[in-house]
Amino acid sequence: MRWTEKKNVIEGIDIPANTTLFFSTYLMGRMERYFKNALTFDPDRFSKDKSRPYFSYFPFSLGPRSCIGQLFAQVSKIIALRMSTPILVFVPFKREVENLRMLLIHSFSL
């Protein structure tokens, strides 16, 4: 949420002074102007390789009054992801495994 200090004109729309403005991440994410095929599920649209205006995706708001919990949320996400994946360490195995002959004897009969 922001408010104007003076009268502004944005894309031909007059905005009087002292007007409260709301920015909806929900609506911005569904605008064809910023995202091609905006209503289809495409996680790649948020990749760093894609070019888009800076202000088109702002889950934590922008500027000096952005969300105070942004860093906490991002670190929590990384920790949760790391804790949910198993830790696998691959160690090179240099010893040759010898073939063993085994005999299986059943102790029961039909």
Backbone bond lengths (Angstrom), bond angles and torsions (degrees), N, CA, C in turn:
res aa  C-N    CA-C-N  psi(-1)  N-CA   C-N-CA  omega(-1)  CA-C   N-CA-C  phi
1 M - - - 1.441 - - 1.527 108.37 -
2 R 1.298 115.96 133.85 1.465 122.38 176.82 1.531 107.91 -137.07
3 W 1.310 116.55 164.45 1.456 120.29 174.64 1.521 108.85 -137.44
4 T 1.314 113.97 152.46 1.465 119.99 -176.16 1.518 110.12 -89.99
5 E 1.319 115.45 143.61 1.465 120.44 176.24 1.518 111.10 -91.36
6 K 1.327 116.10 -29.55 1.462 120.32 -179.99 1.520 108.93 -137.51
7 K 1.317 116.29 170.48 1.453 121.84 179.73 1.529 109.62 -65.64
8 N 1.332 116.19 137.65 1.462 122.19 179.20 1.518 109.95 -132.97
9 V 1.321 115.22 158.16 1.459 121.96 171.52 1.525 106.45 -125.31
10 I 1.326 116.24 117.58 1.461 121.74 179.86 1.521 108.13 -120.23
11 E 1.325 115.51 116.76 1.460 123.21 -178.61 1.526 111.30 49.66
12 G 1.306 116.09 44.45 1.456 121.40 176.13 1.516 114.81 81.03
13 I 1.305 118.16 4.01 1.467 121.72 -179.88 1.520 108.45 -105.00
14 D 1.353 116.05 123.08 1.466 121.00 178.31 1.523 109.77 -76.76
15 I 1.320 115.47 127.73 1.460 121.30 177.44 1.521 107.03 -119.44
16 P 1.336 117.78 112.97 1.458 120.70 -177.56 1.530 112.24 -67.30
17 A 1.319 116.30 163.12 1.469 121.47 176.20 1.528 109.52 -64.02
18 N 1.327 116.00 154.18 1.468 123.41 179.60 1.533 113.29 58.99
19 T 1.312 116.34 36.12 1.461 121.58 177.17 1.523 108.85 -98.63
20 T 1.321 116.93 135.66 1.461 121.46 177.07 1.522 108.61 -85.42
21 L 1.332 115.79 130.93 1.462 121.65 -179.88 1.526 109.27 -115.50
22 F 1.319 116.19 135.55 1.459 122.06 176.18 1.522 108.59 -114.92
23 F 1.321 116.74 134.24 1.458 122.18 177.25 1.522 107.42 -109.90
24 S 1.302 115.99 123.16 1.461 120.60 -177.10 1.525 110.38 -102.92
25 T 1.332 116.48 115.25 1.464 119.64 176.14 1.528 109.80 -66.83
26 Y 1.315 116.88 -29.80 1.459 121.21 178.25 1.527 110.41 -62.27
27 L 1.326 116.74 -48.45 1.464 120.21 -179.09 1.522 112.09 -71.97
28 M 1.323 117.24 -39.65 1.470 120.03 -179.80 1.526 110.75 -61.59
29 G 1.317 117.31 -36.67 1.454 120.96 -179.45 1.514 113.82 -71.72
30 R 1.319 117.61 -10.61 1.454 121.83 -178.91 1.521 112.57 -112.95
31 M 1.317 117.14 15.38 1.465 120.99 -179.49 1.526 110.33 -95.09
32 E 1.332 115.74 122.56 1.468 121.35 178.56 1.525 111.02 -61.71
33 R 1.285 117.04 -21.53 1.463 121.21 179.71 1.533 111.46 -63.48
34 Y 1.319 117.06 -32.62 1.463 121.00 -177.55 1.526 113.44 -107.32
35 F 1.322 117.25 -29.07 1.463 121.14 -177.51 1.521 109.87 -129.16
36 K 1.324 115.73 123.79 1.457 121.26 177.08 1.533 107.85 -69.53
37 N 1.325 117.26 135.43 1.471 122.56 -176.40 1.531 110.14 51.75
38 A 1.302 115.41 56.13 1.467 121.90 -171.76 1.525 114.10 -61.71
39 L 1.308 118.56 -27.72 1.459 120.59 -175.97 1.524 113.45 -91.20
40 T 1.323 118.14 0.89 1.463 120.74 176.69 1.522 109.79 -97.90
41 F 1.334 115.76 151.32 1.462 120.90 179.77 1.524 109.03 -75.75
42 D 1.327 116.85 116.05 1.466 121.82 -179.38 1.526 108.83 -149.22
43 P 1.334 118.51 89.73 1.466 120.63 -179.24 1.525 113.15 -61.71
44 D 1.335 117.22 -22.91 1.465 120.33 -179.29 1.525 112.93 -69.12
45 R 1.321 117.72 -14.00 1.464 118.71 -179.74 1.531 111.88 -65.48
46 F 1.334 116.66 -17.92 1.459 119.98 179.87 1.521 112.76 -99.18
47 S 1.321 117.89 6.17 1.466 120.13 -179.87 1.524 110.24 -69.43
48 K 1.308 115.38 157.62 1.463 120.24 -177.39 1.523 112.07 -71.68
49 D 1.338 117.14 -16.40 1.459 120.61 179.93 1.525 112.18 -74.97
50 K 1.314 116.80 -24.89 1.465 120.72 -178.52 1.527 109.96 -79.68
51 S 1.314 115.74 139.14 1.466 118.95 177.46 1.529 108.48 -96.97
52 R 1.302 115.91 132.97 1.457 122.67 178.00 1.523 107.54 -157.51
53 P 1.321 117.47 158.66 1.469 118.77 177.84 1.526 111.57 -59.67
54 Y 1.306 116.57 145.26 1.464 122.90 -176.93 1.524 112.25 -56.04
55 F 1.306 117.46 -38.53 1.459 121.72 -172.97 1.525 113.44 -87.67
56 S 1.325 119.24 4.28 1.461 120.13 -175.14 1.531 112.91 -78.40
57 Y 1.313 118.53 -20.20 1.468 121.76 178.09 1.521 108.20 -135.94
58 F 1.316 116.97 112.12 1.465 121.04 -176.19 1.527 110.59 -142.38
59 P 1.329 117.49 74.85 1.461 119.63 -176.92 1.524 113.88 -64.74
60 F 1.330 118.38 -22.86 1.463 121.55 -179.63 1.526 112.01 -115.07
61 S 1.315 117.37 18.08 1.454 123.97 -176.30 1.527 109.67 73.16
62 L 1.314 116.74 -177.79 1.462 121.63 -176.53 1.522 110.35 -134.12
63 G 1.297 115.23 160.08 1.457 120.82 173.33 1.512 114.05 84.23
64 P 1.335 115.69 -169.27 1.464 120.20 -175.34 1.529 113.68 -67.90
65 R 1.316 117.90 -18.29 1.467 120.48 179.73 1.525 111.75 -103.58
66 S 1.303 116.77 28.53 1.465 119.61 -179.93 1.529 109.99 -72.52
67 C 1.296 115.91 174.21 1.468 122.49 -174.60 1.525 111.90 -58.18
68 I 1.317 115.97 128.18 1.465 120.83 -179.27 1.531 110.98 -70.98
69 G 1.334 117.68 -20.86 1.456 121.15 -178.70 1.519 114.39 -96.18
70 Q 1.333 117.86 11.49 1.461 120.78 -177.04 1.527 112.50 -59.29
71 L 1.301 117.75 -50.01 1.462 121.25 -179.03 1.532 110.60 -63.36
72 F 1.337 116.37 -42.23 1.464 120.54 178.28 1.527 110.97 -60.53
73 A 1.326 117.27 -43.42 1.463 121.18 -179.80 1.519 111.23 -64.43
74 Q 1.319 116.99 -42.18 1.463 120.07 -178.95 1.527 111.66 -68.72
75 V 1.318 117.68 -40.30 1.463 120.72 177.86 1.529 109.88 -67.69
76 S 1.327 117.54 -40.33 1.471 121.19 178.01 1.519 110.95 -61.58
77 K 1.325 116.74 -39.16 1.466 121.16 178.13 1.525 110.65 -62.47
78 I 1.311 117.14 -43.96 1.468 121.59 -179.89 1.526 110.32 -65.30
79 I 1.328 117.31 -43.11 1.470 121.00 179.66 1.527 110.52 -64.22
80 A 1.332 117.54 -44.30 1.468 120.78 179.56 1.524 110.97 -63.20
81 L 1.311 117.19 -40.88 1.460 120.73 178.44 1.519 110.87 -64.95
82 R 1.311 116.33 -41.86 1.467 120.75 -179.48 1.528 111.32 -67.34
83 M 1.323 117.12 -37.91 1.462 120.46 -179.45 1.530 111.85 -73.71
84 S 1.327 117.62 -23.08 1.462 120.20 -177.97 1.525 112.92 -87.05
85 T 1.315 117.95 -9.92 1.464 120.41 178.51 1.520 109.25 -105.38
86 P 1.327 116.68 139.51 1.470 118.76 -179.66 1.525 111.61 -69.48
87 I 1.315 114.96 150.76 1.459 120.35 178.17 1.525 107.21 -91.56
88 L 1.306 116.66 114.93 1.453 122.16 179.61 1.517 108.80 -116.91
89 V 1.304 115.19 128.93 1.464 120.48 177.08 1.516 107.14 -120.80
90 F 1.307 116.30 119.95 1.455 120.98 178.99 1.518 108.91 -95.71
91 V 1.333 114.71 123.77 1.460 121.29 -178.65 1.523 107.63 -114.51
92 P 1.314 117.76 132.46 1.464 118.45 178.60 1.529 110.40 -63.91
93 F 1.310 115.68 137.82 1.453 121.94 -177.48 1.522 107.95 -110.21
94 K 1.311 117.46 110.33 1.456 121.44 -173.52 1.521 113.15 -99.95
95 R 1.296 118.25 -14.49 1.455 121.40 -177.34 1.528 110.10 -80.97
96 E 1.295 116.69 138.33 1.448 120.74 178.99 1.524 109.01 -82.49
97 V 1.304 116.13 138.46 1.458 120.99 -179.24 1.522 107.91 -92.62
98 E 1.333 116.18 127.74 1.461 119.53 -179.18 1.519 109.62 -88.46
99 N 1.309 115.22 146.34 1.464 120.85 178.09 1.519 109.20 -77.29
100 L 1.298 116.91 129.65 1.458 122.19 178.54 1.517 109.22 -111.47
101 R 1.321 116.20 137.05 1.462 120.40 174.73 1.525 107.64 -88.92
102 M 1.311 114.49 134.18 1.457 118.99 -178.51 1.517 109.53 -128.67
103 L 1.302 114.66 150.38 1.455 121.45 177.38 1.517 107.20 -126.21
104 L 1.323 115.93 126.21 1.458 121.01 -178.77 1.520 107.96 -104.21
105 I 1.306 117.77 120.75 1.459 122.93 -179.38 1.521 107.93 -114.95
106 H 1.321 114.61 122.05 1.461 119.56 177.51 1.518 108.85 -83.71
107 S 1.307 117.04 138.09 1.463 120.89 -178.55 1.521 112.28 -97.02
108 F 1.297 117.90 8.24 1.460 120.56 178.01 1.527 108.70 -127.15
109 S 1.293 115.57 162.42 1.473 120.00 179.50 1.518 109.41 -135.21
110 L 1.308 115.17 164.75 1.464 120.22 178.89 1.461 110.37 -94.17
